[in-house]
């Protein structure tokens, strides 16, 4: 599953550490999601979408 | 550091696991060597020590489950994967160990300590391998 997390993070001028802090996860988790090594769970996907004020489909693209 | 909130939370949880593991280990050691410490050990005291060690063991497991609820998705996934590998490896290892014992060394007795060591080493290696992937 592809995602636009890195782009959204850059738009909001956030570092991986900032985003990890906001979502209460480790920086490694953010890095793994951005690199596509790990798919976020549904609750985490909702948290990300809520944080960036967009739909889940805007963050995660099912390919 | 910004990630400190999660890291701090995780460290607090890990500290709780360490404390309960240490308490359980002490109780297990006392129960295990009670016969040597007290020459004329009463049966009721032995049973009490077994019950106490079992209770503390359950508390240790429950603490681990409780602490894991606060972990993030990736940490939990790594732990689950390592646990699955360990379970499979232990199951196969246990049967092969039994087979070797029966076929090659019928006069010797199986030692549970060997299996505990295999289990711990397997879990540690599986955990390192999974952490490395991410």
N, CA and C atoms of all chains as a GROMACS GRO file, in nm:
protein
  591
    1UNK      N    1   0.083  -0.120   0.000
    1UNK     CA    2   0.000   0.000   0.000
    1UNK      C    3   0.088   0.126   0.000
    2UNK      N    4   0.060   0.215  -0.096
    2UNK     CA    5   0.138   0.339  -0.103
    2UNK      C    6   0.076   0.444  -0.010
    3UNK      N    7   0.155   0.544   0.023
    3UNK     CA    8   0.099   0.651   0.107
    3UNK      C    9   0.169   0.783   0.080
    4UNK      N   10   0.100   0.888   0.117
    4UNK     CA   11   0.153   1.024   0.092
    4UNK      C   12   0.198   1.090   0.222
    5UNK      N   13   0.230   1.008   0.317
    5UNK     CA   14   0.264   1.059   0.450
    5UNK      C   15   0.383   1.156   0.446
    6UNK      N   16   0.484   1.118   0.371
    6UNK     CA   17   0.605   1.201   0.364
    6UNK      C   18   0.572   1.339   0.304
    7UNK      N   19   0.487   1.339   0.201
    7UNK     CA   20   0.447   1.465   0.136
    7UNK      C   21   0.367   1.551   0.232
    8UNK      N   22   0.268   1.488   0.297
    8UNK     CA   23   0.184   1.561   0.393
    8UNK      C   24   0.267   1.617   0.508
    9UNK      N   25   0.361   1.537   0.553
    9UNK     CA   26   0.448   1.579   0.663
    9UNK      C   27   0.531   1.701   0.621
   10UNK      N   28   0.584   1.694   0.499
   10UNK     CA   29   0.665   1.805   0.447
   10UNK      C   30   0.580   1.932   0.432
   11UNK      N   31   0.457   1.914   0.384
   11UNK     CA   32   0.365   2.028   0.367
   11UNK      C   33   0.341   2.100   0.499
   12UNK      N   34   0.330   2.021   0.604
   12UNK     CA   35   0.305   2.076   0.738
   12UNK      C   36   0.434   2.110   0.814
   13UNK      N   37   0.546   2.099   0.741
   13UNK     CA   38   0.678   2.129   0.798
   13UNK      C   39   0.703   2.055   0.930
   14UNK      N   40   0.680   1.928   0.923
   14UNK     CA   41   0.699   1.845   1.043
   14UNK      C   42   0.813   1.746   1.020
   15UNK      N   43   0.888   1.719   1.123
   15UNK     CA   44   0.989   1.614   1.114
   15UNK      C   45   0.923   1.481   1.150
   16UNK      N   46   0.992   1.372   1.127
   16UNK     CA   47   0.938   1.241   1.165
   16UNK      C   48   0.915   1.236   1.316
   17UNK      N   49   1.007   1.297   1.388
   17UNK     CA   50   0.996   1.300   1.534
   17UNK      C   51   0.872   1.379   1.579
   18UNK      N   52   0.847   1.493   1.512
   18UNK     CA   53   0.728   1.574   1.544
   18UNK      C   54   0.600   1.493   1.524
   19UNK      N   55   0.594   1.427   1.408
   19UNK     CA   56   0.475   1.349   1.374
   19UNK      C   57   0.457   1.232   1.472
   20UNK      N   58   0.569   1.167   1.502
   20UNK     CA   59   0.564   1.054   1.597
   20UNK      C   60   0.511   1.100   1.732
   21UNK      N   61   0.556   1.219   1.773
   21UNK     CA   62   0.512   1.277   1.900
   21UNK      C   63   0.361   1.304   1.899
   22UNK      N   64   0.313   1.361   1.788
   22UNK     CA   65   0.170   1.393   1.776
   22UNK      C   66   0.083   1.268   1.778
   23UNK      N   67   0.137   1.162   1.715
   23UNK     CA   68   0.058   1.038   1.703
   23UNK      C   69   0.083   0.940   1.817
   24UNK      N   70   0.175   0.974   1.904
   24UNK     CA   71   0.213   0.888   2.017
   24UNK      C   72   0.263   0.750   1.970
   25UNK      N   73   0.351   0.755   1.869
   25UNK     CA   74   0.417   0.633   1.822
   25UNK      C   75   0.567   0.661   1.816
   26UNK      N   76   0.645   0.558   1.784
   26UNK     CA   77   0.789   0.582   1.774
   26UNK      C   78   0.824   0.640   1.638
   27UNK      N   79   0.941   0.702   1.631
   27UNK     CA   80   0.986   0.759   1.503
   27UNK      C   81   1.010   0.648   1.402
   28UNK      N   82   1.051   0.532   1.451
   28UNK     CA   83   1.074   0.416   1.364
   28UNK      C   84   0.945   0.375   1.292
   29UNK      N   85   0.832   0.388   1.363
   29UNK     CA   86   0.703   0.352   1.304
   29UNK      C   87   0.671   0.445   1.186
   30UNK      N   88   0.693   0.576   1.206
   30UNK     CA   89   0.668   0.674   1.100
   30UNK      C   90   0.758   0.644   0.980
   31UNK      N   91   0.884   0.617   1.009
   31UNK     CA   92   0.981   0.586   0.903
   31UNK      C   93   0.939   0.460   0.826
   32UNK      N   94   0.896   0.358   0.898
   32UNK     CA   95   0.855   0.232   0.833
   32UNK      C   96   0.731   0.252   0.746
   33UNK      N   97   0.637   0.336   0.792
   33UNK     CA   98   0.516   0.363   0.713
   33UNK      C   99   0.554   0.440   0.586
   34UNK      N  100   0.635   0.543   0.603
   34UNK     CA  101   0.676   0.625   0.488
   34UNK      C  102   0.749   0.543   0.381
   35UNK      N  103   0.830   0.449   0.427
   35UNK     CA  104   0.906   0.367   0.332
   35UNK      C  105   0.824   0.251   0.276
   36UNK      N  106   0.701   0.238   0.324
   36UNK     CA  107   0.613   0.132   0.276
   36UNK      C  108   0.646  -0.006   0.330
   37UNK      N  109   0.729  -0.010   0.436
   37UNK     CA  110   0.765  -0.138   0.495
   37UNK      C  111   0.658  -0.190   0.588
   38UNK      N  112   0.572  -0.099   0.631
   38UNK     CA  113   0.471  -0.134   0.732
   38UNK      C  114   0.343  -0.056   0.705
   39UNK      N  115   0.231  -0.128   0.708
   39UNK     CA  116   0.100  -0.063   0.688
   39UNK      C  117   0.040  -0.027   0.823
   40UNK      N  118   0.000   0.099   0.834
   40UNK     CA  119  -0.058   0.145   0.961
   40UNK      C  120  -0.191   0.074   0.988
   41UNK      N  121  -0.222   0.055   1.115
   41UNK     CA  122  -0.352  -0.004   1.151
   41UNK      C  123  -0.462   0.099   1.124
   42UNK      N  124  -0.586   0.052   1.128
   42UNK     CA  125  -0.698   0.143   1.100
   42UNK      C  126  -0.704   0.259   1.202
   43UNK      N  127  -0.691   0.231   1.332
   43UNK     CA  128  -0.693   0.344   1.428
   43UNK      C  129  -0.582   0.446   1.402
   44UNK      N  130  -0.463   0.396   1.367
   44UNK     CA  131  -0.352   0.488   1.340
   44UNK      C  132  -0.377   0.566   1.210
   45UNK      N  133  -0.434   0.498   1.111
   45UNK     CA  134  -0.466   0.565   0.984
   45UNK      C  135  -0.567   0.678   1.008
   46UNK      N  136  -0.666   0.652   1.092
   46UNK     CA  137  -0.765   0.756   1.127
   46UNK      C  138  -0.698   0.873   1.199
   47UNK      N  139  -0.607   0.840   1.289
   47UNK     CA  140  -0.536   0.946   1.363
   47UNK      C  141  -0.456   1.035   1.268
   48UNK      N  142  -0.390   0.971   1.171
   48UNK     CA  143  -0.310   1.046   1.073
   48UNK      C  144  -0.401   1.137   0.989
   49UNK      N  145  -0.512   1.078   0.941
   49UNK     CA  146  -0.606   1.156   0.859
   49UNK      C  147  -0.663   1.274   0.937
   50UNK      N  148  -0.695   1.249   1.064
   50UNK     CA  149  -0.751   1.356   1.149
   50UNK      C  150  -0.648   1.466   1.171
   51UNK      N  151  -0.524   1.425   1.192
   51UNK     CA  152  -0.417   1.522   1.216
   51UNK      C  153  -0.396   1.613   1.096
   52UNK      N  154  -0.397   1.555   0.976
   52UNK     CA  155  -0.375   1.634   0.855
   52UNK      C  156  -0.505   1.687   0.795
   53UNK      N  157  -0.615   1.664   0.866
   53UNK     CA  158  -0.748   1.711   0.824
   53UNK      C  159  -0.780   1.672   0.680
   54UNK      N  160  -0.768   1.544   0.654
   54UNK     CA  161  -0.802   1.493   0.520
   54UNK      C  162  -0.863   1.353   0.534
   55UNK      N  163  -0.904   1.296   0.420
   55UNK     CA  164  -0.962   1.162   0.424
   55UNK      C  165  -0.851   1.056   0.427
   56UNK      N  166  -0.883   0.939   0.477
   56UNK     CA  167  -0.783   0.832   0.482
   56UNK      C  168  -0.731   0.801   0.341
   57UNK      N  169  -0.823   0.808   0.244
   57UNK     CA  170  -0.785   0.779   0.104
   57UNK      C  171  -0.683   0.880   0.050
   58UNK      N  172  -0.677   0.997   0.112
   58UNK     CA  173  -0.578   1.096   0.069
   58UNK      C  174  -0.438   1.062   0.122
   59UNK      N  175  -0.436   0.982   0.225
   59UNK     CA  176  -0.307   0.944   0.284
   59UNK      C  177  -0.263   0.807   0.231
   60UNK      N  178  -0.356   0.712   0.230
   60UNK     CA  179  -0.321   0.576   0.188
   60UNK      C  180  -0.389   0.541   0.056
   61UNK      N  181  -0.308   0.493  -0.035
   61UNK     CA  182  -0.360   0.458  -0.168
   61UNK      C  183  -0.346   0.307  -0.187
   62UNK      N  184  -0.461   0.243  -0.210
   62UNK     CA  185  -0.461   0.098  -0.229
   62UNK      C  186  -0.424   0.065  -0.373
   63UNK      N  187  -0.308   0.004  -0.392
   63UNK     CA  188  -0.264  -0.030  -0.528
   63UNK      C  189  -0.230  -0.177  -0.539
   64UNK      N  190   1.391   1.603   2.286
   64UNK     CA  191   1.345   1.516   2.177
   64UNK      C  192   1.194   1.507   2.177
   65UNK      N  193   1.134   1.515   2.056
   65UNK     CA  194   0.989   1.514   2.046
   65UNK      C  195   0.927   1.378   2.073
   66UNK      N  196   1.000   1.270   2.037
   66UNK     CA  197   0.943   1.136   2.053
   66UNK      C  198   0.942   1.089   2.198
   67UNK      N  199   0.992   1.172   2.285
   67UNK     CA  200   1.008   1.130   2.424
   67UNK      C  201   0.879   1.080   2.489
   68UNK      N  202   0.764   1.140   2.452
   68UNK     CA  203   0.639   1.099   2.518
   68UNK      C  204   0.613   0.949   2.501
   69UNK      N  205   0.630   0.899   2.378
   69UNK     CA  206   0.610   0.756   2.356
   69UNK      C  207   0.724   0.674   2.417
   70UNK      N  208   0.847   0.724   2.396
   70UNK     CA  209   0.964   0.653   2.449
   70UNK      C  210   0.957   0.644   2.601
   71UNK      N  211   0.921   0.755   2.664
   71UNK     CA  212   0.911   0.757   2.811
   71UNK      C  213   0.804   0.659   2.858
   72UNK      N  214   0.688   0.663   2.789
   72UNK     CA  215   0.578   0.573   2.824
   72UNK      C  216   0.622   0.427   2.810
   73UNK      N  217   0.697   0.398   2.702
   73UNK     CA  218   0.743   0.263   2.678
   73UNK      C  219   0.844   0.219   2.784
   74UNK      N  220   0.932   0.314   2.821
   74UNK     CA  221   1.033   0.281   2.923
   74UNK      C  222   0.969   0.253   3.058
   75UNK      N  223   0.864   0.328   3.091
   75UNK     CA  224   0.793   0.305   3.217
   75UNK      C  225   0.735   0.163   3.217
   76UNK      N  226   0.675   0.126   3.103
   76UNK     CA  227   0.617  -0.008   3.089
   76UNK      C  228   0.723  -0.115   3.102
   77UNK      N  229   0.837  -0.092   3.035
   77UNK     CA  230   0.946  -0.190   3.040
   77UNK      C  231   1.000  -0.205   3.182
   78UNK      N  232   1.002  -0.093   3.254
   78UNK     CA  233   1.050  -0.097   3.392
   78UNK      C  234   0.957  -0.185   3.478
   79UNK      N  235   0.826  -0.171   3.453
   79UNK     CA  236   0.727  -0.252   3.526
   79UNK      C  237   0.747  -0.401   3.498
   80UNK      N  238   0.772  -0.432   3.369
   80UNK     CA  239   0.795  -0.573   3.332
   80UNK      C  240   0.921  -0.626   3.401
   81UNK      N  241   1.027  -0.543   3.401
   81UNK     CA  242   1.153  -0.585   3.464
   81UNK      C  243   1.133  -0.610   3.613
   82UNK      N  244   1.060  -0.521   3.679
   82UNK     CA  245   1.038  -0.535   3.824
   82UNK      C  246   0.964  -0.666   3.854
   83UNK      N  247   0.854  -0.692   3.780
   83UNK     CA  248   0.776  -0.814   3.806
   83UNK      C  249   0.851  -0.940   3.767
   84UNK      N  250   0.936  -0.931   3.662
   84UNK     CA  251   1.018  -1.047   3.623
   84UNK      C  252   1.119  -1.077   3.733
   85UNK      N  253   1.178  -0.970   3.788
   85UNK     CA  254   1.277  -0.987   3.894
   85UNK      C  255   1.211  -1.050   4.019
   86UNK      N  256   1.094  -0.997   4.056
   86UNK     CA  257   1.021  -1.051   4.173
   86UNK      C  258   0.989  -1.199   4.151
   87UNK      N  259   0.941  -1.232   4.030
   87UNK     CA  260   0.907  -1.372   4.000
   87UNK      C  261   1.031  -1.461   4.007
   88UNK      N  262   1.144  -1.410   3.949
   88UNK     CA  263   1.268  -1.490   3.951
   88UNK      C  264   1.314  -1.518   4.093
   89UNK      N  265   1.305  -1.416   4.180
   89UNK     CA  266   1.345  -1.433   4.320
   89UNK      C  267   1.256  -1.539   4.386
   90UNK      N  268   1.124  -1.526   4.364
   90UNK     CA  269   1.031  -1.621   4.426
   90UNK      C  270   1.056  -1.762   4.373
   91UNK      N  271   1.088  -1.773   4.244
   91UNK     CA  272   1.116  -1.903   4.183
   91UNK      C  273   1.243  -1.963   4.244
   92UNK      N  274   1.346  -1.878   4.259
   92UNK     CA  275   1.472  -1.925   4.316
   92UNK      C  276   1.453  -1.972   4.460
   93UNK      N  277   1.376  -1.894   4.537
   93UNK     CA  278   1.349  -1.932   4.677
   93UNK      C  279   1.275  -2.066   4.681
   94UNK      N  280   1.174  -2.081   4.596
   94UNK     CA  281   1.096  -2.206   4.592
   94UNK      C  282   1.185  -2.323   4.547
   95UNK      N  283   1.268  -2.297   4.446
   95UNK     CA  284   1.352  -2.404   4.389
   95UNK      C  285   1.454  -2.456   4.490
   96UNK      N  286   1.515  -2.364   4.566
   96UNK     CA  287   1.620  -2.404   4.658
   96UNK      C  288   1.574  -2.411   4.804
   97UNK      N  289   1.442  -2.406   4.824
   97UNK     CA  290   1.389  -2.409   4.960
   97UNK      C  291   1.427  -2.538   5.034
   98UNK      N  292   1.431  -2.648   4.961
   98UNK     CA  293   1.467  -2.776   5.022
   98UNK      C  294   1.610  -2.775   5.078
   99UNK      N  295   1.696  -2.702   5.009
   99UNK     CA  296   1.836  -2.695   5.053
   99UNK      C  297   1.853  -2.591   5.164
  100UNK      N  298   1.770  -2.486   5.160
  100UNK     CA  299   1.780  -2.381   5.262
  100UNK      C  300   1.720  -2.428   5.395
  101UNK      N  301   1.608  -2.497   5.386
  101UNK     CA  302   1.542  -2.549   5.506
  101UNK      C  303   1.547  -2.703   5.499
  102UNK      N  304   1.631  -2.765   5.581
  102UNK     CA  305   1.649  -2.911   5.572
  102UNK      C  306   1.518  -2.991   5.588
  103UNK      N  307   1.439  -2.956   5.688
  103UNK     CA  308   1.314  -3.031   5.708
  103UNK      C  309   1.196  -2.947   5.661
  104UNK      N  310   1.180  -2.947   5.533
  104UNK     CA  311   1.077  -2.863   5.470
  104UNK      C  312   0.938  -2.923   5.491
  105UNK      N  313   0.847  -2.838   5.541
  105UNK     CA  314   0.709  -2.884   5.559
  105UNK      C  315   0.637  -2.882   5.424
  106UNK      N  316   0.546  -2.977   5.404
  106UNK     CA  317   0.474  -2.985   5.276
  106UNK      C  318   0.390  -2.860   5.251
  107UNK      N  319   0.325  -2.811   5.357
  107UNK     CA  320   0.239  -2.693   5.341
  107UNK      C  321   0.319  -2.571   5.296
  108UNK      N  322   0.447  -2.565   5.344
  108UNK     CA  323   0.533  -2.453   5.306
  108UNK      C  324   0.574  -2.464   5.159
  109UNK      N  325   0.601  -2.589   5.116
  109UNK     CA  326   0.637  -2.612   4.975
  109UNK      C  327   0.520  -2.572   4.885
  110UNK      N  328   0.400  -2.615   4.924
  110UNK     CA  329   0.280  -2.583   4.845
  110UNK      C  330   0.259  -2.432   4.840
  111UNK      N  331   0.278  -2.367   4.956
  111UNK     CA  332   0.263  -2.221   4.962
  111UNK      C  333   0.360  -2.150   4.867
  112UNK      N  334   0.485  -2.200   4.865
  112UNK     CA  335   0.586  -2.139   4.777
  112UNK      C  336   0.551  -2.159   4.630
  113UNK      N  337   0.499  -2.280   4.599
  113UNK     CA  338   0.459  -2.308   4.459
  113UNK      C  339   0.343  -2.217   4.419
  114UNK      N  340   0.245  -2.203   4.510
  114UNK     CA  341   0.129  -2.117   4.482
  114UNK      C  342   0.175  -1.971   4.465
  115UNK      N  343   0.264  -1.927   4.554
  115UNK     CA  344   0.314  -1.789   4.548
  115UNK      C  345   0.389  -1.763   4.417
  116UNK      N  346   0.478  -1.856   4.379
  116UNK     CA  347   0.554  -1.842   4.254
  116UNK      C  348   0.461  -1.841   4.134
  117UNK      N  349   0.360  -1.929   4.136
  117UNK     CA  350   0.264  -1.935   4.025
  117UNK      C  351   0.188  -1.803   4.014
  118UNK      N  352   0.143  -1.752   4.129
  118UNK     CA  353   0.069  -1.625   4.133
  118UNK      C  354   0.152  -1.509   4.079
  119UNK      N  355   0.278  -1.505   4.123
  119UNK     CA  356   0.366  -1.397   4.077
  119UNK      C  357   0.397  -1.411   3.928
  120UNK      N  358   0.406  -1.536   3.881
  120UNK     CA  359   0.427  -1.561   3.738
  120UNK      C  360   0.310  -1.511   3.656
  121UNK      N  361   0.189  -1.537   3.705
  121UNK     CA  362   0.068  -1.490   3.635
  121UNK      C  363   0.066  -1.337   3.633
  122UNK      N  364   0.102  -1.277   3.747
  122UNK     CA  365   0.106  -1.130   3.756
  122UNK      C  366   0.205  -1.071   3.654
  123UNK      N  367   0.319  -1.140   3.641
  123UNK     CA  368   0.422  -1.096   3.545
  123UNK      C  369   0.367  -1.100   3.402
  124UNK      N  370   0.298  -1.209   3.368
  124UNK     CA  371   0.240  -1.223   3.233
  124UNK      C  372   0.132  -1.116   3.210
  125UNK      N  373   0.047  -1.095   3.310
  125UNK     CA  374  -0.059  -0.994   3.296
  125UNK      C  375  -0.002  -0.854   3.279
  126UNK      N  376   0.108  -0.827   3.351
  126UNK     CA  377   0.175  -0.696   3.338
  126UNK      C  378   0.226  -0.678   3.195
  127UNK      N  379   0.285  -0.784   3.140
  127UNK     CA  380   0.336  -0.778   3.003
  127UNK      C  381   0.222  -0.749   2.904
  128UNK      N  382   0.110  -0.820   2.921
  128UNK     CA  383  -0.006  -0.799   2.832
  128UNK      C  384  -0.056  -0.656   2.845
  129UNK      N  385  -0.066  -0.608   2.970
  129UNK     CA  386  -0.115  -0.472   2.996
  129UNK      C  387  -0.021  -0.367   2.935
  130UNK      N  388   0.108  -0.387   2.954
  130UNK     CA  389   0.207  -0.292   2.903
  130UNK      C  390   0.206  -0.290   2.750
  131UNK      N  391   0.189  -0.408   2.689
  131UNK     CA  392   0.189  -0.418   2.542
  131UNK      C  393   0.073  -0.340   2.478
  132UNK      N  394  -0.034  -0.321   2.554
  132UNK     CA  395  -0.149  -0.245   2.500
  132UNK      C  396  -0.110  -0.100   2.470
  133UNK      N  397  -0.009  -0.050   2.543
  133UNK     CA  398   0.034   0.089   2.523
  133UNK      C  399   0.140   0.103   2.414
  134UNK      N  400   0.187  -0.011   2.362
  134UNK     CA  401   0.289  -0.004   2.257
  134UNK      C  402   0.225   0.037   2.125
  135UNK      N  403   0.305   0.091   2.036
  135UNK     CA  404   0.249   0.126   1.905
  135UNK      C  405   0.244   0.003   1.815
  136UNK      N  406   0.179   0.022   1.697
  136UNK     CA  407   0.154  -0.091   1.607
  136UNK      C  408   0.280  -0.168   1.569
  137UNK      N  409   0.385  -0.095   1.535
  137UNK     CA  410   0.507  -0.159   1.488
  137UNK      C  411   0.574  -0.241   1.598
  138UNK      N  412   0.582  -0.184   1.716
  138UNK     CA  413   0.644  -0.255   1.828
  138UNK      C  414   0.569  -0.384   1.858
  139UNK      N  415   0.435  -0.376   1.854
  139UNK     CA  416   0.353  -0.495   1.878
  139UNK      C  417   0.374  -0.600   1.770
  140UNK      N  418   0.380  -0.555   1.644
  140UNK     CA  419   0.399  -0.647   1.531
  140UNK      C  420   0.532  -0.721   1.545
  141UNK      N  421   0.637  -0.646   1.578
  141UNK     CA  422   0.770  -0.705   1.595
  141UNK      C  423   0.766  -0.812   1.704
  142UNK      N  424   0.699  -0.778   1.815
  142UNK     CA  425   0.691  -0.870   1.928
  142UNK      C  426   0.610  -0.995   1.891
  143UNK      N  427   0.498  -0.975   1.819
  143UNK     CA  428   0.414  -1.089   1.779
  143UNK      C  429   0.489  -1.182   1.684
  144UNK      N  430   0.562  -1.122   1.588
  144UNK     CA  431   0.636  -1.202   1.491
  144UNK      C  432   0.744  -1.285   1.562
  145UNK      N  433   0.816  -1.218   1.654
  145UNK     CA  434   0.921  -1.288   1.729
  145UNK      C  435   0.862  -1.400   1.813
  146UNK      N  436   0.744  -1.375   1.872
  146UNK     CA  437   0.677  -1.477   1.954
  146UNK      C  438   0.634  -1.595   1.868
  147UNK      N  439   0.584  -1.567   1.748
  147UNK     CA  440   0.539  -1.674   1.658
  147UNK      C  441   0.657  -1.763   1.617
  148UNK      N  442   0.767  -1.699   1.580
  148UNK     CA  443   0.887  -1.775   1.541
  148UNK      C  444   0.933  -1.861   1.659
  149UNK      N  445   0.935  -1.801   1.778
  149UNK     CA  446   0.979  -1.873   1.897
  149UNK      C  447   0.888  -1.993   1.925
  150UNK      N  448   0.757  -1.971   1.913
  150UNK     CA  449   0.661  -2.078   1.938
  150UNK      C  450   0.685  -2.194   1.842
  151UNK      N  451   0.698  -2.162   1.713
  151UNK     CA  452   0.720  -2.266   1.612
  151UNK      C  453   0.850  -2.339   1.635
  152UNK      N  454   0.955  -2.262   1.660
  152UNK     CA  455   1.088  -2.320   1.680
  152UNK      C  456   1.089  -2.409   1.805
  153UNK      N  457   1.023  -2.362   1.910
  153UNK     CA  458   1.020  -2.439   2.034
  153UNK      C  459   0.943  -2.569   2.015
  154UNK      N  460   0.832  -2.561   1.941
  154UNK     CA  461   0.750  -2.680   1.916
  154UNK      C  462   0.830  -2.786   1.842
  155UNK      N  463   0.898  -2.742   1.736
  155UNK     CA  464   0.980  -2.835   1.657
  155UNK      C  465   1.098  -2.883   1.741
  156UNK      N  466   1.166  -2.787   1.806
  156UNK     CA  467   1.283  -2.820   1.889
  156UNK      C  468   1.249  -2.918   2.000
  157UNK      N  469   1.134  -2.897   2.062
  157UNK     CA  470   1.089  -2.983   2.172
  157UNK      C  471   1.072  -3.126   2.124
  158UNK      N  472   1.009  -3.143   2.009
  158UNK     CA  473   0.985  -3.278   1.955
  158UNK      C  474   1.115  -3.345   1.911
  159UNK      N  475   1.203  -3.267   1.849
  159UNK     CA  476   1.331  -3.325   1.806
  159UNK      C  477   1.415  -3.362   1.927
  160UNK      N  478   1.410  -3.276   2.028
  160UNK     CA  479   1.483  -3.304   2.153
  160UNK      C  480   1.434  -3.434   2.215
  161UNK      N  481   1.302  -3.452   2.215
  161UNK     CA  482   1.242  -3.574   2.268
  161UNK      C  483   1.281  -3.696   2.187
  162UNK      N  484   1.287  -3.676   2.056
  162UNK     CA  485   1.324  -3.783   1.964
  162UNK      C  486   1.469  -3.827   1.986
  163UNK      N  487   1.558  -3.728   1.998
  163UNK     CA  488   1.700  -3.757   2.022
  163UNK      C  489   1.716  -3.832   2.154
  164UNK      N  490   1.642  -3.783   2.254
  164UNK     CA  491   1.647  -3.844   2.387
  164UNK      C  492   1.604  -3.991   2.381
  165UNK      N  493   1.495  -4.017   2.309
  165UNK     CA  494   1.440  -4.152   2.302
  165UNK      C  495   1.527  -4.244   2.218
  166UNK      N  496   1.572  -4.194   2.103
  166UNK     CA  497   1.645  -4.281   2.010
  166UNK      C  498   1.795  -4.294   2.040
  167UNK      N  499   1.857  -4.185   2.079
  167UNK     CA  500   2.002  -4.189   2.097
  167UNK      C  501   2.049  -4.203   2.241
  168UNK      N  502   1.976  -4.138   2.333
  168UNK     CA  503   2.018  -4.145   2.475
  168UNK      C  504   1.903  -4.192   2.564
  169UNK      N  505   1.860  -4.316   2.548
  169UNK     CA  506   1.743  -4.363   2.625
  169UNK      C  507   1.764  -4.366   2.776
  170UNK      N  508   1.891  -4.370   2.819
  170UNK     CA  509   1.917  -4.379   2.964
  170UNK      C  510   1.925  -4.243   3.033
  171UNK      N  511   1.943  -4.136   2.955
  171UNK     CA  512   1.955  -4.004   3.018
  171UNK      C  513   1.818  -3.938   3.031
  172UNK      N  514   1.811  -3.839   3.119
  172UNK     CA  515   1.684  -3.770   3.144
  172UNK      C  516   1.684  -3.633   3.076
  173UNK      N  517   1.568  -3.596   3.023
  173UNK     CA  518   1.556  -3.464   2.958
  173UNK      C  519   1.565  -3.354   3.062
  174UNK      N  520   1.634  -3.246   3.026
  174UNK     CA  521   1.648  -3.134   3.118
  174UNK      C  522   1.572  -3.013   3.063
  175UNK      N  523   1.474  -2.966   3.138
  175UNK     CA  524   1.390  -2.855   3.096
  175UNK      C  525   1.472  -2.726   3.077
  176UNK      N  526   1.583  -2.716   3.153
  176UNK     CA  527   1.666  -2.596   3.146
  176UNK      C  528   1.721  -2.574   3.005
  177UNK      N  529   1.755  -2.685   2.934
  177UNK     CA  530   1.806  -2.674   2.798
  177UNK      C  531   1.702  -2.608   2.708
  178UNK      N  532   1.578  -2.650   2.724
  178UNK     CA  533   1.470  -2.595   2.641
  178UNK      C  534   1.442  -2.449   2.672
  179UNK      N  535   1.453  -2.413   2.798
  179UNK     CA  536   1.431  -2.272   2.838
  179UNK      C  537   1.538  -2.185   2.773
  180UNK      N  538   1.662  -2.235   2.772
  180UNK     CA  539   1.773  -2.159   2.709
  180UNK      C  540   1.746  -2.145   2.559
  181UNK      N  541   1.707  -2.256   2.493
  181UNK     CA  542   1.677  -2.253   2.348
  181UNK      C  543   1.566  -2.152   2.321
  182UNK      N  544   1.463  -2.156   2.404
  182UNK     CA  545   1.348  -2.066   2.388
  182UNK      C  546   1.391  -1.919   2.400
  183UNK      N  547   1.470  -1.889   2.502
  183UNK     CA  548   1.513  -1.750   2.524
  183UNK      C  549   1.603  -1.700   2.412
  184UNK      N  550   1.698  -1.785   2.371
  184UNK     CA  551   1.792  -1.746   2.264
  184UNK      C  552   1.715  -1.726   2.133
  185UNK      N  553   1.621  -1.817   2.104
  185UNK     CA  554   1.541  -1.805   1.981
  185UNK      C  555   1.462  -1.675   1.981
  186UNK      N  556   1.398  -1.644   2.093
  186UNK     CA  557   1.318  -1.522   2.102
  186UNK      C  558   1.405  -1.398   2.083
  187UNK      N  559   1.522  -1.399   2.146
  187UNK     CA  560   1.614  -1.285   2.136
  187UNK      C  561   1.659  -1.264   1.991
  188UNK      N  562   1.698  -1.374   1.924
  188UNK     CA  563   1.744  -1.365   1.785
  188UNK      C  564   1.630  -1.321   1.693
  189UNK      N  565   1.510  -1.376   1.716
  189UNK     CA  566   1.394  -1.340   1.634
  189UNK      C  567   1.360  -1.192   1.652
  190UNK      N  568   1.370  -1.144   1.775
  190UNK     CA  569   1.341  -1.004   1.807
  190UNK      C  570   1.442  -0.911   1.737
  191UNK      N  571   1.570  -0.947   1.744
  191UNK     CA  572   1.676  -0.867   1.679
  191UNK      C  573   1.653  -0.866   1.528
  192UNK      N  574   1.621  -0.983   1.471
  192UNK     CA  575   1.598  -0.995   1.326
  192UNK      C  576   1.480  -0.909   1.281
  193UNK      N  577   1.371  -0.912   1.357
  193UNK     CA  578   1.252  -0.832   1.321
  193UNK      C  579   1.279  -0.682   1.335
  194UNK      N  580   1.349  -0.645   1.443
  194UNK     CA  581   1.381  -0.502   1.467
  194UNK      C  582   1.468  -0.450   1.352
  195UNK      N  583   1.559  -0.535   1.305
  195UNK     CA  584   1.652  -0.496   1.199
  195UNK      C  585   1.576  -0.464   1.069
  196UNK      N  586   1.467  -0.537   1.044
  196UNK     CA  587   1.388  -0.520   0.921
  196UNK      C  588   1.329  -0.380   0.911
  197UNK      N  589   1.290  -0.324   1.025
  197UNK     CA  590   1.225  -0.193   1.024
  197UNK      C  591   1.320  -0.081   1.065
   0.00000   0.00000   0.00000
